[in-house]
Amino acid sequence: RPVSCSSFVPLLRRMSYLILKRGFDLVFSLVLLVTCALLMAVIALVVWLDSPGKIIYTQIRLGYGGKPFTIYKFRSMQQSTAPDDAKWTSENDTRITRVGHILRLTHLDELPQLLNILMGQMSFVGTRPEVPRYVRQYTPQMLATLLLPAGVTSQASIRYKDEDRLLDSSADPDRTYVEQVLPGKMEYNLNSLLDFSLWQDLKTMVQTVGAVLH
């Protein structure tokens, strides 16, 4: 059944959940930043030693309310060929560094996004933020995902954790992403908006850890 953007307007009235969600994000991100500080320092050192360039890679994404923000990741590619909005990064991309392959495989490159969460730009669980050019191709239904904060992980992220392999086999990865992967991910994202709660967030976080370990 098609779901219109207006169907999700009641989400904005559930302020108690949003306040609780923000409180959880704030406390847990602080805890993880402290407990993972040594690990992040080691990763930063290894990235710096592995190839010349900046340690942190930044990119503009669109989040809550469609507002742009800068997302942070540990750099996993050669500095001179760092990906931008115009090129898809495949799993076997030769631009990925030796350390970058490990960081991407373990998702440790995402750790700096704890800062995005701490600053209120992201949440632990929510629709993964896209670059502007993909958001411009959202249908009215897809725009409903911007009614809640963007997330580091989601059910869609778990289901499509191997999307790079699908795109690697495509003659036109960008088109495949827009026409096949994105609509599939959005189906999970929209369904999550209909049944969101702190319990569901915690469940998704645990499932994400399991998926990464697997």
N, C-alpha and C positions, 0 to 999 in steps of 0.2 A: 504494500500500500504506500503510495507516494506520501511523503511527509513534508509539509510546507514549513518554511522558516517560522511562521507565526505560531506553529504548534509548540515551539519551544520558548515562547515568551514567558510562560509561568516559571521557567528556570530562574529568571531574574528576581522572582518573589521569594525564593528560598534562600534568603540572606543568612539564616542561621547556619545552614550547611556551608555556604561560601566562607563565612567567618571562621567556622571550625576547620575547614580545609586550609585556609590561609594560615591559621595558627599552627596546624600540624606541619605544613610546609616550612614555616619559619623555624620552628623548634628542631625538626628533624634535619633540615639542611645545615643548621648550625652544628648539630651533633656530628653529622657526617663530615663536615669540613674540618672539624677538630680531629676526629678519629682517623680521617684519611689524609691528613696533612702530610705525614711522612711519605705515604705512598705517592701522593701527587708531586711532592718534591723530587722523588726518585724518577718518576715518569718525565717530569720536566727536564731533569738532567740528561736522561737517556735520549730524549727527543733532540736536545741541543747538541749532544755529542754525535748523534747518528747522521745528521745532515744540517747544513747551514740554513739559517732562517729563523723566523719568529717561533717561539714555543707554542703560543696560543694562536689558533686560527679563528677568525671572526667572520661572520656573515650576517646580512640583514634578513630577518624573517618577520612574518606578520603573526601577531598573537591575539590576545584578548581584545575584542572589539575591532580587529583588523589593524591595530596599531603596530607600527614597525619597531623592532628592537634588535639589538646586536646579540647574537647567540655565540657562546664560547665553546671551543673544543681544543683538545690537544692536537697540534698539527700532525697530520699523518701522511702528508704529501710533500714532494719537493717544493721549496718556496717559490721558485721561478715559474712553476706550473700549477700553483694552487688553484683548485676548482673555483669557478665563479658561476653566476646564474645561467651561463650560456652552454655549459657542457656537463653532461651526466658523468658521474664517476662510477665505473664498473668495478666488479670485484677483482678483476685481473688487470686493472689499470697500471701501466708501467710507471706512472708518476708516484704511486704509493711507495713510501720508504719501507725499509726492512722492519723498523719498529712500528711503522704505521699499520702494517698487516696484522701485527699482534694486537695493537690498540683497537683496531676495527673489529677483529674477531672476538675480543673480550668485552668490547664496548667501553673500555676504560678511557677512550678518547672523549667520552661524554661527561666525565667527572667535573670539568670546569663549569658545567651547567648548574651545579649546586649554587654558584654565584647568581645565575639567572633566577633561580628559585628564591634565594635569599632576598633579592631585590624586588621580588614580586612580579617579574616578567614571565615566569613560568611556574608550573606546578609539577609535582612528581608524576601525577597521572592526568592525562588529557590528550586531546588531539595533537599529534606532532605538528609543530609549526612549519609552514612551507615558505619558500621564497616567493616574492611578490608575483612573479610571472605565472606560477602555478595557481595562486589564489585568484588571479584575474580570470582563470578558466573554471572557477567554481560555479556550480549551478546554484539557484536560489536555495535549494535544500542543503547543499554543502556549506553555505554561508552560516547556517545555524551552529556549526561547530565553533564559530568565533564568539559564541555567547558565554563560553567558559574559558578559563585560562588554558593556554597551550601546555602540553605536558612533555616530560622526558620519555614516558612510555605510555602504552595504551593496549587495549586488546588488539587493535589493528597492527600495532608494532610487533606484537607477539606472533600474530598470524602471518605477517609478512616479513619476518625477520630475515628470510633468505631471498628477499626481492632482487638483490643484486644478481643472483644466479639467473633469474628469469630475464632480467634486462641484458645480461651478458649474451644471451642467445638470440637477442632481437637485432634485426638489421637497423632499426630505428628506435633505440632505447627511450628517447624522449617521448616519442609518440606512443610507445607501448605503455609508458608510465601514465600518461595523461588519459589514454583511452581504456586501459585495463586495470593497472595497479591502483591508481588513485580512486576510481569509482568503487573498487572492492574494499579498499581501506576505509573509505567514507561510509560504507554500509555499516561497518563495525562501529565507527565513530558516532554515527547518528543513533544507532541502537543503544550505545552507552549513555547518550544524553537522556534517553527515556527511562533509564534505570540507574541513576548515579547516586552514590552515597559514599560515606567514608569507608564503610565496610567493603564496598566494591573496589574502592581505590587500593585498600590494603591487600585485597585478594589479587588485584592486577600486579601490584608490586612484587608479591611473592611469586606469582607465575612468571614474571619477567626474569627474576633471579634464576628460577628453574630452567627457563628457556635458554638463558645465556650459558649456564653450566652444562646443559645438554649439548 
